[in-house]
Amino acid sequence: MQRFILGGLTVFVMLSLGLFWLQGRAEVEKAAPLPLASVAPPDPQSVPSADLTDIEGPDLPEATEQTREQRRFGRYDRDRDGRITRNEMLSTRVDAFRKLDKDGNNLLTFEEWAVATITKFDGADTNRDQSLTPGEFRKTAPPPAKPKPKCSCGS
C-alpha cells in the first residue's frame, strides 16, 4: 500500500515539475524577438530628419581625484558594487594562467609550469653551461616599473 502512495506522490511531483517547466518555457518564448522576415522595412518617406547644425552634445565627464588604493580597488571591482568577490579578484590572473596552460584544459600541470621555467632558464643561460652566473640570473628578474613623472603639470 505504501508503494502505491509513494508512486502516486512521485507522479504528482513529476507532473508539477513538468508544468512549471512548460510555463517557464512559454514565458521565455513570449519575450523572444520576432524573426526578421516578419518585420517590415521602414518607409523612407516616414523616417524623421533633423537639422543638427546648432545642437551641442553633453559636457565631457570630469575625472574624480582618487587615491592610489581607490584606483586599485576600482580595477578589481568589475561590477562596481563596492565589493570585490573572489571571482573578481581571480579575473585579473586569467591571462597569466592561460599563458602557462599550454593544452588549454584549465589545469596547470607541473610539466606546463616547468616548461615556462625551463624556457626562462634557457633564455638566461647565454654560455649554455647549464648553470647561471649572477649576471645571467639578473636576466630572469621582471622588468622594472617605468618611473612616473614627478610633476603632472603641462610643461
C-alpha positions as a printed Julia matrix, in Angstrom:
155×3 Matrix{Float64}:
  0.0    0.0     0.0
  2.83   2.38    0.85
  4.39   1.75   -2.55
  1.2    2.86   -4.32
  1.03   6.06   -2.26
  4.71   6.78   -2.81
  4.32   6.09   -6.54
  1.31   8.42   -6.73
  3.21  11.21   -4.95
  6.15  10.72   -7.32
  3.86  11.01  -10.35
  2.28  14.15   -8.87
  5.71  15.75   -8.25
  6.9   14.87  -11.76
  3.75  16.35  -13.34
  4.14  19.52  -11.26
  7.77  19.92  -12.34
  6.78  19.41  -15.98
  4.06  22.04  -15.69
  6.44  24.59  -14.17
  9.0   23.84  -16.89
  6.44  24.35  -19.65
  5.25  27.62  -18.11
  8.8   28.92  -17.87
  9.49  27.95  -21.45
  6.31  29.71  -22.6
  7.38  32.91  -20.81
 10.78  32.8   -22.5
  9.26  32.24  -25.93
  6.71  35.02  -25.41
  9.54  37.53  -24.88
 11.55  36.3   -27.87
 12.06  38.82  -30.68
 10.19  38.44  -33.93
 12.0   36.93  -36.9
 13.42  39.5   -39.31
 11.23  38.28  -42.17
  8.03  39.34  -40.34
  9.24  42.89  -39.64
  8.5   45.28  -42.49
 11.31  47.67  -43.53
 10.62  51.33  -42.68
  9.26  53.61  -45.37
 11.96  56.15  -46.39
  9.33  58.92  -46.51
  8.3   58.34  -42.88
 11.82  58.45  -41.4
 12.22  61.7   -39.43
 15.04  64.08  -40.21
 16.58  66.8   -38.08
 18.73  69.88  -38.51
 21.88  69.19  -36.49
 23.72  72.47  -37.1
 23.06  74.18  -33.73
 22.97  71.1   -31.5
 25.67  70.56  -28.85
 26.34  67.33  -27.06
 26.55  66.92  -23.31
 29.55  68.21  -21.36
 32.51  65.89  -21.03
 32.68  63.96  -17.76
 35.22  65.14  -15.24
 37.75  62.8   -13.72
 37.48  62.44   -9.98
 40.51  62.56   -7.75
 41.05  59.1    -6.34
 43.77  57.76   -4.13
 46.04  55.04   -5.41
 44.21  52.47   -3.28
 40.81  53.58   -4.6
 42.01  53.18   -8.2
 43.42  49.75   -7.37
 40.11  48.76   -5.75
 38.25  50.0    -8.83
 40.33  47.79  -11.14
 39.25  44.68   -9.22
 35.6   45.69   -8.6
 34.3   44.78  -12.07
 30.57  45.24  -11.37
 31.07  48.46   -9.37
 29.04  47.28   -6.38
 31.61  48.41   -3.79
 32.7   44.83   -3.0
 35.3   42.53   -4.53
 34.19  38.94   -4.92
 36.54  36.01   -5.23
 35.84  35.73   -8.98
 36.61  39.43   -9.48
 39.89  39.02   -7.61
 40.88  35.97   -9.69
 39.82  37.52  -13.01
 42.99  39.62  -13.19
 45.11  36.47  -13.16
 43.41  34.74  -16.11
 45.81  35.96  -18.82
 48.91  34.85  -16.92
 47.3   31.47  -16.23
 46.35  30.96  -19.88
 49.95  31.67  -20.96
 51.12  28.79  -18.78
 48.24  26.42  -19.64
 49.62  25.17  -22.95
 46.99  22.49  -23.69
 44.04  24.75  -22.76
 42.33  22.33  -20.37
 42.21  24.87  -17.47
 44.51  22.63  -15.43
 48.08  23.72  -14.81
 50.27  20.65  -14.59
 53.78  20.57  -13.24
 55.07  19.96  -16.76
 53.36  23.09  -18.11
 54.81  25.18  -15.29
 58.22  23.56  -15.77
 58.23  24.41  -19.49
 57.85  28.11  -18.65
 60.6   27.92  -16.04
 62.97  25.97  -18.3
 62.36  28.43  -21.14
 63.22  31.3   -18.8
 66.35  29.45  -17.62
 67.49  28.64  -21.17
 67.0   32.25  -22.22
 69.2   33.46  -19.36
 71.94  30.81  -19.75
 73.88  32.55  -22.53
 77.02  30.35  -22.37
 74.93  27.11  -22.27
 76.83  25.59  -19.34
 73.57  24.59  -17.57
 74.22  26.98  -14.67
 73.52  30.66  -14.13
 76.12  33.17  -13.06
 74.9   36.2   -11.08
 74.95  38.25  -14.3
 72.87  35.66  -16.14
 70.48  35.3   -13.22
 69.82  39.06  -13.35
 68.17  38.49  -16.74
 65.4   36.44  -15.1
 64.18  39.37  -12.98
 60.94  41.03  -14.05
 61.45  44.32  -15.86
 61.49  47.36  -13.57
 58.41  49.54  -13.43
 58.52  52.64  -15.56
 59.24  55.72  -13.44
 56.31  58.1   -13.13
 56.86  61.76  -13.91
 57.49  63.84  -10.81
 55.28  66.67  -11.99
 51.86  66.32  -13.59
 51.9   69.88  -14.88
 51.68  70.62  -18.6
 55.3   71.73  -19.05
